[in-house]
Amino acid sequence: MSCERLVCAQCAHPVIEGRCALCRANRERMHQHGISPTLILIALLTLLFLALALQHLVG
């Protein structure tokens, strides 16, 4: 969803302009995409641990 056409209920201006705190907060929330770097690091460490455990069990 895009905030280009949304109008803020508090200040009655487009959310994309970020004129009030509510606009800025909602614009930031809507523009957050992707996975956090911490989550990626945890996933990679988990995969490494599983690979080492599997290697230990097999041979």
A tleap script that builds the chain and sets N, CA, C and O, in Angstrom:
source leaprc.protein.ff14SB
mol = sequence {
  NMET SER CYS GLU ARG LEU VAL CYS ALA GLN
  CYS ALA HIE PRO VAL ILE GLU GLY ARG CYS
  ALA LEU CYS ARG ALA ASN ARG GLU ARG MET
  HIE GLN HIE GLY ILE SER PRO THR LEU ILE
  LEU ILE ALA LEU LEU THR LEU LEU PHE LEU
  ALA LEU ALA LEU GLN HIE LEU VAL CGLY
}
set mol.1.N position { 0.842 -1.177 0.000 }
set mol.1.CA position { 0.000 0.000 0.000 }
set mol.1.C position { 0.883 1.235 0.000 }
set mol.1.O position { 1.963 1.250 0.592 }
set mol.2.N position { 0.418 2.242 -0.656 }
set mol.2.CA position { 1.154 3.492 -0.746 }
set mol.2.C position { 0.445 4.563 0.073 }
set mol.2.O position { -0.782 4.570 0.170 }
set mol.3.N position { 1.223 5.466 0.661 }
set mol.3.CA position { 0.613 6.539 1.455 }
set mol.3.C position { 0.461 7.827 0.639 }
set mol.3.O position { 0.164 8.881 1.200 }
set mol.4.N position { 0.663 7.750 -0.669 }
set mol.4.CA position { 0.578 8.940 -1.503 }
set mol.4.C position { -0.819 9.543 -1.543 }
set mol.4.O position { -0.961 10.762 -1.646 }
set mol.5.N position { -1.849 8.711 -1.463 }
set mol.5.CA position { -3.223 9.200 -1.573 }
set mol.5.C position { -3.947 9.257 -0.230 }
set mol.5.O position { -5.114 9.647 -0.182 }
set mol.6.N position { -3.288 8.882 0.847 }
set mol.6.CA position { -3.936 8.893 2.156 }
set mol.6.C position { -3.917 10.288 2.762 }
set mol.6.O position { -2.950 11.036 2.615 }
set mol.7.N position { -5.001 10.620 3.443 }
set mol.7.CA position { -5.120 11.911 4.120 }
set mol.7.C position { -5.148 11.656 5.620 }
set mol.7.O position { -5.874 10.782 6.093 }
set mol.8.N position { -4.367 12.409 6.358 }
set mol.8.CA position { -4.270 12.262 7.806 }
set mol.8.C position { -5.550 12.752 8.481 }
set mol.8.O position { -6.083 13.804 8.128 }
set mol.9.N position { -6.039 11.978 9.458 }
set mol.9.CA position { -7.241 12.369 10.190 }
set mol.9.C position { -6.953 13.495 11.179 }
set mol.9.O position { -7.867 14.207 11.594 }
set mol.10.N position { -5.695 13.654 11.554 }
set mol.10.CA position { -5.358 14.677 12.546 }
set mol.10.C position { -5.148 16.050 11.919 }
set mol.10.O position { -5.698 17.041 12.399 }
set mol.11.N position { -4.356 16.116 10.850 }
set mol.11.CA position { -4.029 17.424 10.271 }
set mol.11.C position { -4.693 17.683 8.921 }
set mol.11.O position { -4.605 18.792 8.394 }
set mol.12.N position { -5.356 16.671 8.356 }
set mol.12.CA position { -6.079 16.778 7.080 }
set mol.12.C position { -5.174 17.106 5.897 }
set mol.12.O position { -5.630 17.708 4.924 }
set mol.13.N position { -3.909 16.724 5.964 }
set mol.13.CA position { -2.979 16.873 4.842 }
set mol.13.C position { -2.547 15.486 4.379 }
set mol.13.O position { -2.731 14.511 5.108 }
set mol.14.N position { -1.981 15.381 3.193 }
set mol.14.CA position { -1.518 14.072 2.724 }
set mol.14.C position { -0.464 13.480 3.669 }
set mol.14.O position { 0.435 14.182 4.132 }
set mol.15.N position { -0.591 12.195 3.940 }
set mol.15.CA position { 0.327 11.509 4.841 }
set mol.15.C position { 1.759 11.557 4.298 }
set mol.15.O position { 2.715 11.617 5.071 }
set mol.16.N position { 1.902 11.530 2.987 }
set mol.16.CA position { 3.233 11.522 2.365 }
set mol.16.C position { 4.044 12.764 2.739 }
set mol.16.O position { 5.274 12.717 2.752 }
set mol.17.N position { 3.360 13.884 3.045 }
set mol.17.CA position { 4.061 15.115 3.419 }
set mol.17.C position { 4.622 15.064 4.828 }
set mol.17.O position { 5.602 15.748 5.124 }
set mol.18.N position { 4.026 14.271 5.699 }
set mol.18.CA position { 4.530 14.133 7.068 }
set mol.18.C position { 4.494 15.414 7.872 }
set mol.18.O position { 5.473 15.741 8.543 }
set mol.19.N position { 3.402 16.146 7.827 }
set mol.19.CA position { 3.310 17.440 8.513 }
set mol.19.C position { 3.160 17.322 10.021 }
set mol.19.O position { 3.615 18.201 10.753 }
set mol.20.N position { 2.529 16.249 10.503 }
set mol.20.CA position { 2.352 16.087 11.951 }
set mol.20.C position { 2.998 14.765 12.395 }
set mol.20.O position { 3.429 13.958 11.570 }
set mol.21.N position { 3.051 14.571 13.695 }
set mol.21.CA position { 3.690 13.365 14.230 }
set mol.21.C position { 2.958 12.104 13.790 }
set mol.21.O position { 3.597 11.085 13.528 }
set mol.22.N position { 1.648 12.152 13.705 }
set mol.22.CA position { 0.878 10.995 13.277 }
set mol.22.C position { 1.176 10.658 11.820 }
set mol.22.O position { 1.331 9.486 11.476 }
set mol.23.N position { 1.258 11.668 10.965 }
set mol.23.CA position { 1.620 11.453 9.556 }
set mol.23.C position { 2.987 10.800 9.439 }
set mol.23.O position { 3.155 9.820 8.712 }
set mol.24.N position { 3.957 11.341 10.152 }
set mol.24.CA position { 5.324 10.813 10.078 }
set mol.24.C position { 5.392 9.375 10.572 }
set mol.24.O position { 6.077 8.545 9.973 }
set mol.25.N position { 4.691 9.074 11.655 }
set mol.25.CA position { 4.702 7.716 12.203 }
set mol.25.C position { 4.062 6.729 11.235 }
set mol.25.O position { 4.598 5.643 11.014 }
set mol.26.N position { 2.941 7.087 10.667 }
set mol.26.CA position { 2.271 6.188 9.728 }
set mol.26.C position { 3.050 6.035 8.429 }
set mol.26.O position { 3.107 4.945 7.860 }
set mol.27.N position { 3.642 7.110 7.966 }
set mol.27.CA position { 4.466 7.029 6.752 }
set mol.27.C position { 5.653 6.100 6.973 }
set mol.27.O position { 5.974 5.286 6.108 }
set mol.28.N position { 6.304 6.217 8.123 }
set mol.28.CA position { 7.446 5.363 8.447 }
set mol.28.C position { 7.016 3.906 8.564 }
set mol.28.O position { 7.701 3.009 8.074 }
set mol.29.N position { 5.888 3.677 9.210 }
set mol.29.CA position { 5.393 2.313 9.387 }
set mol.29.C position { 5.068 1.670 8.040 }
set mol.29.O position { 5.340 0.487 7.836 }
set mol.30.N position { 4.496 2.432 7.133 }
set mol.30.CA position { 4.117 1.900 5.830 }
set mol.30.C position { 5.326 1.661 4.929 }
set mol.30.O position { 5.264 0.827 4.025 }
set mol.31.N position { 6.410 2.370 5.159 }
set mol.31.CA position { 7.581 2.250 4.287 }
set mol.31.C position { 8.604 1.250 4.788 }
set mol.31.O position { 9.650 1.074 4.163 }
set mol.32.N position { 8.326 0.598 5.894 }
set mol.32.CA position { 9.251 -0.411 6.395 }
set mol.32.C position { 9.042 -1.686 5.597 }
set mol.32.O position { 7.958 -2.269 5.609 }
set mol.33.N position { 10.084 -2.110 4.909 }
set mol.33.CA position { 10.017 -3.308 4.076 }
set mol.33.C position { 11.162 -4.230 4.440 }
set mol.33.O position { 12.177 -3.816 5.000 }
set mol.34.N position { 10.968 -5.472 4.107 }
set mol.34.CA position { 12.056 -6.422 4.247 }
set mol.34.C position { 12.210 -6.986 5.645 }
set mol.34.O position { 11.398 -6.753 6.541 }
set mol.35.N position { 13.284 -7.734 5.790 }
set mol.35.CA position { 13.585 -8.424 7.032 }
set mol.35.C position { 14.693 -7.673 7.751 }
set mol.35.O position { 15.618 -7.162 7.120 }
set mol.36.N position { 14.597 -7.611 9.046 }
set mol.36.CA position { 15.611 -6.896 9.816 }
set mol.36.C position { 16.947 -7.640 9.761 }
set mol.36.O position { 16.961 -8.867 9.662 }
set mol.37.N position { 18.056 -6.926 9.823 }
set mol.37.CA position { 19.374 -7.567 9.789 }
set mol.37.C position { 19.582 -8.540 10.949 }
set mol.37.O position { 20.282 -9.540 10.789 }
set mol.38.N position { 18.996 -8.272 12.095 }
set mol.38.CA position { 19.126 -9.171 13.235 }
set mol.38.C position { 18.470 -10.510 12.931 }
set mol.38.O position { 19.019 -11.561 13.262 }
set mol.39.N position { 17.306 -10.479 12.307 }
set mol.39.CA position { 16.609 -11.707 11.961 }
set mol.39.C position { 17.409 -12.513 10.934 }
set mol.39.O position { 17.459 -13.741 11.016 }
set mol.40.N position { 18.019 -11.848 9.992 }
set mol.40.CA position { 18.852 -12.535 9.005 }
set mol.40.C position { 20.052 -13.190 9.681 }
set mol.40.O position { 20.391 -14.330 9.362 }
set mol.41.N position { 20.689 -12.496 10.597 }
set mol.41.CA position { 21.833 -13.043 11.320 }
set mol.41.C position { 21.432 -14.269 12.134 }
set mol.41.O position { 22.146 -15.272 12.131 }
set mol.42.N position { 20.316 -14.202 12.821 }
set mol.42.CA position { 19.844 -15.351 13.602 }
set mol.42.C position { 19.571 -16.543 12.689 }
set mol.42.O position { 19.927 -17.673 13.023 }
set mol.43.N position { 18.945 -16.301 11.547 }
set mol.43.CA position { 18.661 -17.380 10.606 }
set mol.43.C position { 19.952 -18.013 10.086 }
set mol.43.O position { 20.043 -19.236 9.987 }
set mol.44.N position { 20.943 -17.196 9.756 }
set mol.44.CA position { 22.212 -17.729 9.259 }
set mol.44.C position { 22.946 -18.526 10.338 }
set mol.44.O position { 23.513 -19.580 10.049 }
set mol.45.N position { 22.941 -18.040 11.558 }
set mol.45.CA position { 23.583 -18.776 12.641 }
set mol.45.C position { 22.865 -20.095 12.920 }
set mol.45.O position { 23.507 -21.101 13.224 }
set mol.46.N position { 21.558 -20.094 12.819 }
set mol.46.CA position { 20.791 -21.330 13.006 }
set mol.46.C position { 21.129 -22.340 11.911 }
set mol.46.O position { 21.322 -23.522 12.194 }
set mol.47.N position { 21.200 -21.882 10.676 }
set mol.47.CA position { 21.569 -22.779 9.581 }
set mol.47.C position { 22.981 -23.325 9.750 }
set mol.47.O position { 23.225 -24.499 9.472 }
set mol.48.N position { 23.904 -22.499 10.198 }
set mol.48.CA position { 25.271 -22.944 10.436 }
set mol.48.C position { 25.294 -24.009 11.527 }
set mol.48.O position { 25.958 -25.036 11.384 }
set mol.49.N position { 24.572 -23.763 12.613 }
set mol.49.CA position { 24.504 -24.726 13.705 }
set mol.49.C position { 23.905 -26.051 13.232 }
set mol.49.O position { 24.415 -27.117 13.576 }
set mol.50.N position { 22.834 -25.994 12.450 }
set mol.50.CA position { 22.224 -27.215 11.945 }
set mol.50.C position { 23.153 -27.968 10.998 }
set mol.50.O position { 23.211 -29.197 11.030 }
set mol.51.N position { 23.870 -27.243 10.165 }
set mol.51.CA position { 24.811 -27.880 9.254 }
set mol.51.C position { 25.938 -28.565 10.013 }
set mol.51.O position { 26.330 -29.680 9.669 }
set mol.52.N position { 26.458 -27.913 11.034 }
set mol.52.CA position { 27.516 -28.526 11.858 }
set mol.52.C position { 27.002 -29.737 12.630 }
set mol.52.O position { 27.709 -30.738 12.752 }
set mol.53.N position { 25.790 -29.658 13.147 }
set mol.53.CA position { 25.207 -30.793 13.867 }
set mol.53.C position { 24.973 -31.967 12.927 }
set mol.53.O position { 25.238 -33.112 13.293 }
set mol.54.N position { 24.481 -31.702 11.723 }
set mol.54.CA position { 24.264 -32.757 10.749 }
set mol.54.C position { 25.574 -33.385 10.314 }
set mol.54.O position { 25.652 -34.604 10.165 }
set mol.55.N position { 26.599 -32.582 10.109 }
set mol.55.CA position { 27.914 -33.107 9.732 }
set mol.55.C position { 28.475 -33.983 10.860 }
set mol.55.O position { 29.095 -35.011 10.587 }
set mol.56.N position { 28.271 -33.601 12.088 }
set mol.56.CA position { 28.757 -34.374 13.215 }
set mol.56.C position { 28.030 -35.718 13.327 }
set mol.56.O position { 28.641 -36.734 13.657 }
set mol.57.N position { 26.742 -35.717 13.054 }
set mol.57.CA position { 25.949 -36.954 13.144 }
set mol.57.C position { 26.259 -37.912 12.002 }
set mol.57.O position { 26.269 -39.125 12.208 }
set mol.58.N position { 26.510 -37.397 10.809 }
set mol.58.CA position { 26.760 -38.237 9.646 }
set mol.58.C position { 28.166 -38.801 9.646 }
set mol.58.O position { 28.364 -39.966 9.302 }
set mol.59.N position { 29.109 -38.025 10.012 }
set mol.59.CA position { 30.461 -38.535 9.868 }
set mol.59.C position { 31.325 -38.032 10.899 }
set mol.59.O position { 32.510 -38.364 10.928 }
savepdb mol mol.pdb
quit
